[in-house]
Amino acid sequence: MVYQPVIPLSGYGGWKFLESTFDKQLEGFSDSATVRNDREYFLRQMSSPVAMEDFLSDRRLMRIALTAFDLDGEEWKVGFVRHVMEEAADPDSTFLKRLNNPSYTNFAKSFAVKDGKISLPEDTRTQLADDFEIASFRSAVGEVDNNMRLSLNYKDKIASMAEEGVSESAILYKLLGDVPVRTVLETALSLPTEMRKLDIDQQAKILKERVFSVFSISKVSDLSKADMVEKAIQRFHAMDTVSQVKSSMSSASVALTLLNGASGYGSIASQNLFLSRL
């Protein structure tokens, strides 16, 4: 039986609880038989070089490996994963750059194919096993409250994405290419999801302007600072709550309009009784 994360509150209060109990809850989750067995299986199977085709045919091994990069559920896309690995092995390929998915880029780098085989050093195997446990825990958290999973992903990834020394444009494209990080920023910055239909350069320009305006920073890399990470997550939960309240109020307005036009529900008392049952 897998440990189920405990999140007694929604919103920012729930986030602070999860943050303060993260290490203890992760330990309990990692000690569960299912997670422990998967970890041991991965370490055993990858202890020696594995042929790429053998890796791709082992669905359990693929699941564990992809989950370590927050790509859980992608193990069924065998053809696509094969394409990613083959393109990554081609020094002239620009596929990963065009794909603009940091998770797949990092996966391809770690599981580099040479002479048809994948070889992982011991320290890499151990790190990936640890990453698998953490990513699996984030997924379990998401089953309880997806906003908490998004927050964990953002906190975990933003430092490496918005690191100093990388061009502003490169950082912006990374942020736009990672779905969980992008979702947190879009919500925190009140950006419409329709923005995704625009040209990628235009999206980057809009994101940069909003980041500077809302967070009062002068460099995109400042997003990686601890206080900015917390500010972004806090604003993400606040704006999500505002959105839910607006949606609820809108639903109530529609209900009232319908009530006012319906016979037998004209009185205030009748309206209040009906709304209390929504």
Stockholm file with secondary structure:
# STOCKHOLM 1.0

chainA/1-278         MVYQPVIPLSGYGGWKFLESTFDKQLEGFSDSATVRNDREYFLRQMSSPVAMEDFLSDRRLMRIALTAFDLDGEEWKVGFVRHVMEEAADPDSTFLKRLNNPSYTNFAKSFAVKDGKISLPEDTRTQLADDFEIASFRSAVGEVDNNMRLSLNYKDKIASMAEEGVSESAILYKLLGDVPVRTVLETALSLPTEMRKLDIDQQAKILKERVFSVFSISKVSDLSKADMVEKAIQRFHAMDTVSQVKSSMSSASVALTLLNGASGYGSIASQNLFLSRL
#=GR chainA/1-278 SS CCCCCCCCCCHHHHHHHHHHHHHHHHHHHHTSHHHHHHHHHHHHHTTSCEEHHHHHHCHHHHHHHHHTTTCTTGGGCHHHHHHHHHHHTCTTCCHHHHHTCHHHHHHHHHTCEETTEECCCHHHHHHHHHHHHHHHHHHHHHHHCHHHHHHHHHHHHHHHHTCTTSCHHHHHHHHHHCHHHHHHHHHHTTCCGGGGGSCHHHHHHHHHHHHHHHHTCSCGGGGGSHHHHHHHHHHHHHHHHHHHHHHHHHHHHHHHHHHHTSTTCCSHHHHHHHHTTC
#=GC SS_cons         CCCCCCCCCCHHHHHHHHHHHHHHHHHHHHTSHHHHHHHHHHHHHTTSCEEHHHHHHCHHHHHHHHHTTTCTTGGGCHHHHHHHHHHHTCTTCCHHHHHTCHHHHHHHHHTCEETTEECCCHHHHHHHHHHHHHHHHHHHHHHHCHHHHHHHHHHHHHHHHTCTTSCHHHHHHHHHHCHHHHHHHHHHTTCCGGGGGSCHHHHHHHHHHHHHHHHTCSCGGGGGSHHHHHHHHHHHHHHHHHHHHHHHHHHHHHHHHHHHTSTTCCSHHHHHHHHTTC
//
